[in-house]
């Protein structure tokens, strides 16, 4: 290197190292708790006599997560990210302690609610930091690092949680997260204190964002509860009521043009969230297909999912490398390519069920690996496009919007798929066409994502 040449900046530079490691660990912690709780949920539900309220082990986390995401997104645009981040982490820690000590299912729900508030605030703050504290050319690498933070939890999280629950107690799964929090704090505190996100003194903060978030949580709760209610017409009405609340409130919480995929933030958020929703829908009903009529065990289906997690990370790392080589001008084409690969992967799985009335693990694994590669390219790239076009002083709002969009598309997609599955099976359809109908929602979402990706074409990042 000649004396006048400067080394390429990196997220691993000394100036960024503590911030990068702390943010990755925070996301890893959230990923591990989600996978761990899914593993131990049957055990703790039996131990606390909460089998009849099983779904609320997850819903009691999700609904406060929505509120925490919106609240943190608002506050990080108004005050130090360190204050928001550590408040969120403290709530998460308190929730872990309370859930681990729960004498009954209701105290567990309270602990899970605090965890949800904290997790929503933590993720929103991390995304705001990526948007506001890293250079544009570093964001793809940071998003790739965040994606890789899910790999180790997906590989070892369920195994560790299951071992602890089987040999000791499920309570130690929650309490075991507290030492990790103690490691994250000294890593991130100095670097987060130094960060001062750019603020727009003329920006007007919507005072209704938090009340809207409360309504959104209520609507989501109704939407998720509806499919479990009987008689079915009552459940359908509750689900519809939740959806009626969800959509108009989201339109007020998200950046203008998100629902119409308006360039550039709107189309970027729409592309990202529709890809995520399609991924969640396909994953849910592919696993159902493999275990219900594909003749494979739950463990084997889990291995197929692991392949998708690995290729997702590979795709995210690839998009960061391509961004360094070709610059911002290649981003929209890369997002479109990612959606196209996802369509091909999901199409293989969906088409096999439709044509052959069956599913084979090799075909599912191949299709799911393609789907993972595609979302790795499209998801991180569209997030980078959204952050690159974020107006001054709105890092928190846009970062929380990315997470809200993900929650919306995945909840609605999986929820509606469940309604279709229950309805068609109730009509004595066989499992393959019922699963295919539910999975078709993922295909529809990807078709919409493909159209949204083509609207990312008129900005400095295009």
Secondary structure as GFF3:
##gff-version 3
##sequence-region A 1 462
A	DSSP	alpha_helix	14	47	.	.	.	ID=ss1
A	DSSP	three_ten_helix	51	53	.	.	.	ID=ss2
A	DSSP	alpha_helix	56	75	.	.	.	ID=ss3
A	DSSP	alpha_helix	81	101	.	.	.	ID=ss4
A	DSSP	alpha_helix	105	133	.	.	.	ID=ss5
A	DSSP	alpha_helix	136	152	.	.	.	ID=ss6
A	DSSP	pi_helix	153	157	.	.	.	ID=ss7
A	DSSP	alpha_helix	158	167	.	.	.	ID=ss8
A	DSSP	alpha_helix	171	194	.	.	.	ID=ss9
A	DSSP	alpha_helix	209	226	.	.	.	ID=ss10
A	DSSP	alpha_helix	232	253	.	.	.	ID=ss11
A	DSSP	alpha_helix	265	292	.	.	.	ID=ss12
A	DSSP	alpha_helix	298	326	.	.	.	ID=ss13
A	DSSP	three_ten_helix	328	330	.	.	.	ID=ss14
A	DSSP	alpha_helix	331	356	.	.	.	ID=ss15
A	DSSP	alpha_helix	361	388	.	.	.	ID=ss16
A	DSSP	alpha_helix	395	426	.	.	.	ID=ss17
A	DSSP	alpha_helix	431	453	.	.	.	ID=ss18
###
